[in-house]
Amino acid sequence: MLRLNLLLLAIVLASALGGVAAQHKARKLFTELEREQERMRSLEVEWGQLQLEQSTWATHARIEQIARERLRMRPPAAGQLLAVEAAR
């Protein structure tokens, strides 16, 4: 009878320790999940800001201004234009 009681006590202790370990792991994984979700939200905000910045840098007026100022580009004179029509 003593052996049976000791065996049952060992099983109960192992089960309790397993439950505690599982609970600890679940809490640890949950905090990691929350941390990654917060990182995801911050990356989404950064992505939106980068898209806005890209659209600002790529506006036609800005590109034309850079072409005129830095590259010294000008529209061609009327005599320099050549119209080519596609053959039908």
BELMO-V377071 format. One record per helix or strand of 2 or more residues. SS is the DSSP state (hx for helix, st for strand). FROM is the first residue (numbers start at 1). TO is the last residue. If there is no record, write none. Layout:
ss from to
SS FROM TO
SS FROM TO
This chain:
ss from to
hx 2 57
hx 60 69
hx 78 80
